[in-house]
Every structure is written in structure tokens, then in C-alpha cells.
Amino acid sequence: MFKSAFSKTALLVAGVMMAGAVSAKEMKVGFVDVREVFSQLPQAAKLQETMKAEFGGKIAEVQKLEKDIAFNVEKFKRDGSTMSEDQKKKLQEDIGKQQQQYEQLARPLSEQIRARETEERNKLQALIKSAIDQIAAKEQYDVVLNAEAAVYAKPEYNISSAVVAQVSKAK
């Protein structure tokens, strides 16, 4: 009795394994290097230009303030020993005011830039996802993986260039 149950189980397991092997051979798998796709998109370059145009003036203002603070700190280090107490006190107050102004400008600006970049990046990622879906449906891929998830894949399964072409057409 044990022998026949064992042989039936072994036969069932072998059948399942063979069925799995047959279906795995029929599966069409592709991969996309999303980072590479993103870096090659004309929309990504346009995004950088848009961000520069939108925030360039404020960034320049913050950078100038950084330079002014650095200059005054260096001046204090360099000339502090030859300055009068009133001059030292005034320079320290100026540095403190500049640092306070810097904090009031830099942190909100950084958050604004990060929020806008995230918003625009999400739009591009949606376009990339849509292009992957369209290509997968058209080419009848069963699975499309992110290249970072694949340990090894043959180059002919890379659909990144097709995704770049598809997304580049979109506005």
C-alpha cells in the first residue's frame, strides 16, 4: 500500500514539474532598465531645463548668500585678531543674520524643488509604465522585469530602447 501511494505521488509530482517546464518554455520575458530609459528621455532633459527656469533665480540667491557667509566667516578667522571688539561683534551679527536668512530661504526652496521634481518624475514614470504595458501587449510578453531585479538576462530581451522610443513620442 505504501509503495503504490508513493509511486502515485511521485508520478503526480513529475507530471506537475513537466507541466511547469513546458509552460516556462512558452513564457515570454523581457526587461527594462528604467533608470537608463529615464536618462535617455527628451522629457527628462526638458524637466531639468524647466526646473532651472522655475527655480534658477532663487537658487542663485541662496548660492550668493552661501558665498557671502563663507567670505565673512573666512574674514573673521583671518582678520579677527586685528579687529576691534565692536568690529568683531558687528561681523558676528552679520554672519548670524546671513545664516538665519539662509535657513529661511534654503530649506523651503529645497522642499519646493524636491516636491516639483517628484511630481514631474511621477508623470514621466507613468508614461514609462504605459509604454511598457503597450509594448508588452503588442509583443505578447508575459512578464517584463525591471533590469535591476534581473540577475542575468540576454540583451535581446531588453526592451528599454523600444520604451524610450515610445515615451519620446508622447508629450
Contacts in CASP RR format, 6 or more apart in sequence:
PFRMAT RR
TARGET T0000
AUTHOR 0000-0000-0000
METHOD contacts of the structure
MODEL  1
MFKSAFSKTALLVAGVMMAGAVSAKEMKVGFVDVREVFSQLPQAAKLQET
MKAEFGGKIAEVQKLEKDIAFNVEKFKRDGSTMSEDQKKKLQEDIGKQQQ
QYEQLARPLSEQIRARETEERNKLQALIKSAIDQIAAKEQYDVVLNAEAA
VYAKPEYNISSAVVAQVSKAK
27 142 0 8 1.000
27 143 0 8 1.000
28 139 0 8 1.000
28 140 0 8 1.000
28 141 0 8 1.000
28 142 0 8 1.000
28 143 0 8 1.000
29 141 0 8 1.000
29 142 0 8 1.000
29 143 0 8 1.000
29 144 0 8 1.000
29 145 0 8 1.000
29 153 0 8 1.000
29 157 0 8 1.000
30 141 0 8 1.000
30 143 0 8 1.000
30 144 0 8 1.000
30 145 0 8 1.000
30 153 0 8 1.000
30 157 0 8 1.000
30 158 0 8 1.000
30 159 0 8 1.000
31 144 0 8 1.000
31 145 0 8 1.000
31 146 0 8 1.000
31 147 0 8 1.000
31 149 0 8 1.000
31 150 0 8 1.000
31 153 0 8 1.000
31 157 0 8 1.000
31 158 0 8 1.000
31 159 0 8 1.000
31 160 0 8 1.000
32 128 0 8 1.000
32 132 0 8 1.000
32 144 0 8 1.000
32 145 0 8 1.000
32 146 0 8 1.000
32 147 0 8 1.000
32 158 0 8 1.000
32 159 0 8 1.000
32 160 0 8 1.000
32 163 0 8 1.000
33 146 0 8 1.000
33 147 0 8 1.000
33 148 0 8 1.000
33 158 0 8 1.000
33 160 0 8 1.000
34 125 0 8 1.000
34 128 0 8 1.000
34 146 0 8 1.000
34 147 0 8 1.000
34 148 0 8 1.000
35 148 0 8 1.000
36 147 0 8 1.000
36 160 0 8 1.000
37 128 0 8 1.000
37 160 0 8 1.000
37 163 0 8 1.000
37 164 0 8 1.000
37 167 0 8 1.000
38 44 0 8 1.000
38 121 0 8 1.000
38 124 0 8 1.000
38 125 0 8 1.000
38 128 0 8 1.000
40 164 0 8 1.000
41 124 0 8 1.000
41 164 0 8 1.000
41 167 0 8 1.000
41 168 0 8 1.000
42 168 0 8 1.000
43 124 0 8 1.000
43 127 0 8 1.000
43 167 0 8 1.000
43 168 0 8 1.000
43 170 0 8 1.000
44 124 0 8 1.000
47 117 0 8 1.000
47 120 0 8 1.000
47 121 0 8 1.000
47 124 0 8 1.000
50 120 0 8 1.000
51 113 0 8 1.000
51 116 0 8 1.000
51 117 0 8 1.000
51 120 0 8 1.000
54 116 0 8 1.000
55 109 0 8 1.000
55 112 0 8 1.000
55 113 0 8 1.000
55 116 0 8 1.000
58 105 0 8 1.000
58 109 0 8 1.000
59 109 0 8 1.000
61 105 0 8 1.000
62 102 0 8 1.000
62 105 0 8 1.000
62 106 0 8 1.000
62 109 0 8 1.000
65 98 0 8 1.000
65 101 0 8 1.000
65 102 0 8 1.000
65 105 0 8 1.000
65 106 0 8 1.000
66 102 0 8 1.000
68 98 0 8 1.000
69 95 0 8 1.000
69 98 0 8 1.000
69 99 0 8 1.000
69 102 0 8 1.000
72 91 0 8 1.000
72 94 0 8 1.000
72 95 0 8 1.000
72 98 0 8 1.000
73 95 0 8 1.000
75 91 0 8 1.000
76 88 0 8 1.000
76 91 0 8 1.000
76 92 0 8 1.000
76 95 0 8 1.000
80 88 0 8 1.000
80 91 0 8 1.000
83 91 0 8 1.000
124 167 0 8 1.000
127 167 0 8 1.000
127 170 0 8 1.000
128 163 0 8 1.000
128 167 0 8 1.000
130 170 0 8 1.000
131 162 0 8 1.000
131 163 0 8 1.000
131 166 0 8 1.000
131 167 0 8 1.000
131 170 0 8 1.000
132 144 0 8 1.000
132 159 0 8 1.000
132 163 0 8 1.000
134 166 0 8 1.000
135 141 0 8 1.000
135 144 0 8 1.000
135 159 0 8 1.000
135 162 0 8 1.000
135 163 0 8 1.000
135 166 0 8 1.000
136 144 0 8 1.000
139 159 0 8 1.000
141 159 0 8 1.000
144 159 0 8 1.000
145 153 0 8 1.000
147 153 0 8 1.000
147 158 0 8 1.000
147 160 0 8 1.000
END
